[in-house]
Amino acid sequence: MTAPDLAIETRALTKTFGRQRAVQGIDLAVPRGSVFGFLGPNGSGKTTSIRMLLGLADATSGEMSVLGESMPDRILDVLPRVGALVEGPAFYPFLSGEDNLRRLDSADRHASPRTRTERVRRALERVGLSAAAKKKAGAYSLGMKQRLGIANALLQPRELLVLDEPTNGLDPQGTREVRSLVRSFAAEGTTVFVSSHLLAEVEQVCTHAAIMSAGSLVAQGSLDELRGAGERHVRVRTADAGRAASVLAGFGLEPSSQDYDASSADVTALLPAGFAASNDIVAALVTAGVRVQGFAVEEPSLEDRFVDLTGEGFDVVR
């Protein structure tokens, strides 16, 4: 079913709960080696989709494959190659972070007991918890628990990491640490699938993204492709707004209509697809004697694209 260059692929994947359709026929295509952002507000169907991909919930209909294998048919072959942190980490609070990882590692039938100590040590070191290894998990901050959850996902070599809201509840320092970890995983060739409702996180670490809204997949592709599908504008800040508008009109652009009597104003115009004469506009403005106080070509943001597609606002900050 799956293309060899895809780590995750779904076709018409659907999940219903009674009369409620939580996931509505989504077709995901996650390239191998990418950092893929699964983007959408809380309640948009992201976690339900992840649970189906990992065999934690049955799909109502549709097909899915992970690392080239059909799921859930090949789940025993696939899951040892996947590390996951879903719906927040849960640990025994009376055990240390190190002992929690030992216990989890011992439950893995593919894990050799002879190398357990070294695996646990490396995983804790990788997420910056070596100094807190002997501390009881119940005394860990939320950020430390998140990192311990990622450490658990790293106990064995993984081809795919699935991280559901990995920066949820973290302070700025913890958020930066998780971003750095995700980038290091990708640099080693691991595919990272990051679910998030925080657009800023996706824009900073991901190479590709899919946008979910009310259970439906409304767009996916590289970040440049998603941004590029939106509208571009040119903006000129000047005290000679009328003349600036005339210059833009000379390039076949339609300036926004406004009162240009103000001493300083912004003149904007929509740029058609493929328009690449921005430098020529600047030269023409100067030649026409326009006093240019500012000039910018405003590229569409991922937030703009989300609003265009769904008509909804978005959580861009905590």
C-alpha positions as CSV (number, residue, x, y, z in Angstrom):
1,M,0.0,0.0,0.0
2,T,2.7,2.5,1.0
3,A,5.2,4.3,-1.1
4,P,8.8,3.5,-0.1
5,D,9.6,7.2,0.7
6,L,6.7,7.5,3.2
7,A,7.0,6.7,6.9
8,I,3.3,7.1,7.4
9,E,0.5,6.8,4.9
10,T,-3.3,6.6,5.4
11,R,-6.2,6.4,3.0
12,A,-9.7,7.5,4.0
13,L,-8.8,6.8,7.6
14,T,-12.0,7.3,9.7
15,K,-13.0,7.0,13.3
16,T,-16.5,7.4,14.7
17,F,-17.8,7.3,18.3
18,G,-21.5,6.5,18.0
19,R,-22.9,9.3,15.8
20,Q,-19.8,11.5,16.2
21,R,-17.2,11.3,13.5
22,A,-13.9,12.2,15.2
23,V,-11.7,11.6,12.1
24,Q,-13.2,12.0,8.7
25,G,-11.5,10.1,5.9
26,I,-8.0,11.6,6.1
27,D,-5.2,10.8,3.6
28,L,-1.9,11.4,5.4
29,A,1.5,11.2,3.6
30,V,4.5,11.7,5.9
31,P,7.9,11.6,4.1
32,R,10.7,9.6,5.6
33,G,13.3,11.7,7.3
34,S,11.0,14.7,7.8
35,V,9.9,16.5,10.9
36,F,6.2,16.4,10.3
37,G,3.9,18.7,12.2
38,F,0.4,17.4,12.8
39,L,-1.3,20.8,13.3
40,G,-4.7,21.7,14.6
41,P,-6.7,23.0,17.6
42,N,-7.4,20.8,20.6
43,G,-10.3,18.5,19.6
44,S,-9.5,18.4,15.9
45,G,-8.8,14.7,15.8
46,K,-5.0,14.6,16.1
47,T,-4.7,12.3,19.1
48,T,-7.4,10.0,17.9
49,S,-5.5,9.7,14.6
50,I,-2.2,8.9,16.4
51,R,-3.9,6.3,18.5
52,M,-5.1,4.5,15.4
53,L,-1.7,4.7,13.8
54,L,-0.1,3.1,16.8
55,G,-2.7,0.4,17.2
56,L,-4.1,1.9,20.4
57,A,-7.6,2.4,18.9
58,D,-9.3,0.6,16.0
59,A,-10.2,2.5,12.9
60,T,-13.8,2.5,11.8
61,S,-12.7,2.4,8.2
62,G,-9.8,3.1,5.9
63,E,-6.3,1.9,5.5
64,M,-3.0,2.9,7.1
65,S,0.7,1.9,7.0
66,V,3.6,2.8,9.2
67,L,7.2,2.3,8.1
68,G,6.0,0.4,5.0
69,E,3.9,-2.1,6.9
70,S,0.2,-2.4,7.1
71,M,-1.3,-1.5,10.4
72,P,-2.6,-3.0,12.6
73,D,-1.9,-6.3,10.8
74,R,1.9,-5.9,11.2
75,I,1.8,-4.2,14.6
76,L,4.3,-6.6,16.2
77,D,6.9,-5.9,13.5
78,V,6.3,-2.1,13.4
79,L,6.0,-1.0,17.1
80,P,9.6,-2.0,18.1
81,R,10.8,0.5,15.4
82,V,8.6,3.3,16.7
83,G,9.1,5.5,19.8
84,A,6.0,7.3,21.1
85,L,4.9,9.8,23.7
86,V,1.1,10.1,23.6
87,E,-1.2,12.1,25.8
88,G,1.5,12.9,28.3
89,P,3.9,10.7,30.2
90,A,2.8,8.5,33.2
91,F,5.3,7.1,35.6
92,Y,5.4,5.4,39.0
93,P,5.8,8.4,41.3
94,F,7.6,6.5,44.1
95,L,10.3,5.2,41.7
96,S,13.2,7.3,40.5
97,G,13.4,8.4,36.9
98,E,16.1,5.8,36.3
99,D,14.1,3.0,37.9
100,N,11.0,3.9,35.9
101,L,13.0,3.5,32.7
102,R,14.4,0.2,33.8
103,R,11.0,-1.1,34.5
104,L,9.7,0.1,31.2
105,D,12.7,-1.4,29.4
106,S,12.2,-4.7,31.1
107,A,8.7,-4.9,29.7
108,D,10.1,-4.8,26.1
109,R,10.6,-8.3,24.9
110,H,13.1,-7.0,22.3
111,A,15.3,-5.4,25.0
112,S,18.4,-7.2,26.1
113,P,18.8,-7.2,29.9
114,R,22.6,-7.2,29.5
115,T,22.7,-3.8,28.0
116,R,19.8,-2.2,30.0
117,T,22.0,-0.1,32.3
118,E,23.8,1.5,29.4
119,R,20.6,2.1,27.4
120,V,18.9,3.8,30.4
121,R,22.0,5.9,31.1
122,R,22.3,7.1,27.4
123,A,18.6,7.9,27.2
124,L,18.7,10.0,30.4
125,E,21.8,11.8,29.2
126,R,20.2,12.5,25.9
127,V,17.3,14.4,27.4
128,G,19.4,16.1,30.1
129,L,18.2,14.2,33.1
130,S,21.4,12.5,34.2
131,A,21.6,14.7,37.3
132,A,18.0,13.8,38.3
133,A,18.2,10.1,37.5
134,K,18.0,9.0,41.2
135,K,15.2,11.5,42.1
136,K,11.7,10.2,42.5
137,A,9.5,10.8,39.5
138,G,6.8,12.2,41.7
139,A,9.0,15.1,42.5
140,Y,9.7,15.9,38.8
141,S,8.4,19.0,37.2
142,L,6.1,18.7,34.2
143,G,8.9,19.5,31.9
144,M,11.1,16.8,33.5
145,K,8.3,14.3,33.1
146,Q,8.0,15.2,29.4
147,R,11.7,14.7,28.9
148,L,11.5,11.4,30.8
149,G,8.7,10.3,28.5
150,I,11.0,11.1,25.5
151,A,13.8,9.2,27.1
152,N,11.5,6.2,27.3
153,A,10.9,6.5,23.6
154,L,14.6,6.5,23.0
155,L,15.6,3.4,24.9
156,Q,15.9,1.5,21.6
157,P,17.0,2.8,18.2
158,R,13.9,4.1,16.5
159,E,13.1,4.8,12.8
160,L,10.0,6.9,13.7
161,L,9.3,9.0,16.8
162,V,5.6,10.1,17.4
163,L,5.4,13.0,19.9
164,D,1.9,14.1,20.9
165,E,2.1,17.7,22.2
166,P,5.7,17.3,23.5
167,T,6.0,20.9,24.7
168,N,2.7,21.0,26.5
169,G,3.1,22.8,29.8
170,L,6.8,23.4,29.4
171,D,8.5,26.7,30.4
172,P,10.5,28.5,27.7
173,Q,13.7,26.7,28.6
174,G,12.0,23.3,28.5
175,T,10.5,24.2,25.2
176,R,13.8,25.1,23.7
177,E,15.3,21.8,25.0
178,V,12.6,19.8,23.3
179,R,13.0,21.7,20.1
180,S,16.7,20.9,20.2
181,L,16.1,17.3,20.8
182,V,13.6,17.1,17.9
183,R,16.2,18.7,15.5
184,S,18.9,16.3,16.7
185,F,16.6,13.3,16.0
186,A,16.0,14.5,12.5
187,A,19.7,15.1,11.9
188,E,20.3,11.4,12.6
189,G,17.7,10.4,10.0
190,T,14.8,9.6,12.3
191,T,11.4,10.6,11.1
192,V,9.7,12.7,13.7
193,F,5.9,13.1,13.8
194,V,4.9,16.0,16.1
195,S,1.3,16.7,17.0
196,S,0.7,20.2,18.3
197,H,-1.9,22.9,18.6
198,L,0.9,25.6,18.9
199,L,1.6,26.9,15.5
200,A,4.8,28.6,16.5
201,E,6.3,25.3,17.6
202,V,5.5,23.7,14.2
203,E,7.0,26.6,12.3
204,Q,10.3,26.5,14.3
205,V,11.0,22.8,14.1
206,C,9.1,21.1,11.2
207,T,9.9,20.6,7.6
208,H,6.4,19.5,6.6
209,A,2.9,19.8,8.1
210,A,-0.7,18.7,7.9
211,I,-3.6,20.9,9.1
212,M,-6.5,19.3,10.8
213,S,-9.9,21.0,11.4
214,A,-12.9,19.3,13.0
215,G,-11.7,15.8,12.2
216,S,-10.8,16.6,8.5
217,L,-7.4,17.0,6.9
218,V,-7.6,20.4,5.1
219,A,-4.0,20.7,3.8
220,Q,-0.6,19.1,3.9
221,G,2.8,19.5,2.3
222,S,6.1,21.2,3.0
223,L,5.9,24.4,5.1
224,D,7.0,26.4,2.0
225,E,4.2,24.8,0.0
226,L,1.6,25.6,2.7
227,R,2.7,29.2,3.0
228,G,3.1,29.7,-0.7
229,A,-0.6,28.8,-1.3
230,G,-1.6,32.0,0.5
231,E,-1.6,35.6,-0.7
232,R,1.5,37.8,-1.0
233,H,1.3,41.6,-0.6
234,V,3.6,44.5,-1.2
235,R,3.6,47.3,1.4
236,V,5.1,50.8,1.0
237,R,5.4,53.2,3.9
238,T,5.7,56.7,2.6
239,A,4.7,60.4,2.9
240,D,3.9,60.4,-0.8
241,A,1.2,57.8,-0.8
242,G,-0.7,59.0,-3.9
243,R,2.5,58.8,-6.0
244,A,3.4,55.5,-4.6
245,A,-0.1,54.2,-5.5
246,S,0.4,55.4,-9.1
247,V,3.8,53.6,-9.3
248,L,2.2,50.3,-8.1
249,A,-0.6,50.7,-10.6
250,G,2.0,51.0,-13.3
251,F,3.1,47.5,-12.5
252,G,-0.5,46.3,-13.0
253,L,-1.0,46.1,-9.2
254,E,-4.2,47.4,-7.6
255,P,-3.4,49.5,-4.5
256,S,-5.7,49.4,-1.6
257,S,-8.1,52.3,-1.7
258,Q,-7.7,54.7,1.2
259,D,-7.3,58.4,2.1
260,Y,-3.7,59.3,1.1
261,D,-3.8,62.8,2.6
262,A,-2.1,61.6,5.8
263,S,1.5,62.8,6.2
264,S,2.6,59.1,6.3
265,A,0.6,56.1,5.1
266,D,1.0,52.5,4.1
267,V,0.1,51.7,0.5
268,T,-0.5,47.9,-0.1
269,A,-1.3,45.8,-3.1
270,L,-1.9,42.1,-3.7
271,L,0.9,40.4,-5.7
272,P,-0.1,37.9,-8.3
273,A,1.3,34.4,-8.2
274,G,4.9,34.3,-9.6
275,F,5.4,38.1,-9.4
276,A,9.2,38.6,-9.0
277,A,9.7,42.3,-9.8
278,S,10.0,43.6,-6.3
279,N,13.3,45.2,-6.8
280,D,12.0,47.0,-9.9
281,I,9.2,48.5,-7.8
282,V,11.7,50.0,-5.4
283,A,13.7,51.5,-8.3
284,A,10.5,52.9,-9.8
285,L,9.5,54.5,-6.5
286,V,12.8,56.2,-6.1
287,T,12.8,57.4,-9.8
288,A,9.3,58.8,-9.2
289,G,10.6,60.8,-6.3
290,V,8.6,58.8,-3.7
291,R,10.1,59.2,-0.2
292,V,10.1,55.6,0.8
293,Q,10.1,55.1,4.6
294,G,9.6,51.4,4.4
295,F,9.2,48.6,1.9
296,A,8.2,45.0,2.4
297,V,6.9,42.0,0.5
298,E,4.7,40.3,3.0
299,E,4.8,36.5,2.6
300,P,1.8,34.4,3.9
301,S,2.3,32.8,7.2
302,L,1.2,29.4,8.3
303,E,-1.3,31.1,10.6
304,D,-2.7,33.0,7.6
305,R,-3.0,29.7,5.7
306,F,-4.8,28.1,8.6
307,V,-7.3,30.9,8.9
308,D,-7.9,30.9,5.1
309,L,-8.6,27.1,5.1
310,T,-10.7,26.8,8.2
311,G,-12.1,30.3,9.0
312,E,-10.9,29.7,12.6
313,G,-8.4,31.5,14.9
314,F,-5.4,29.6,16.3
315,D,-3.4,29.3,19.4
316,V,-0.1,30.8,18.5
317,V,1.1,31.6,22.0
318,R,0.6,29.9,25.3
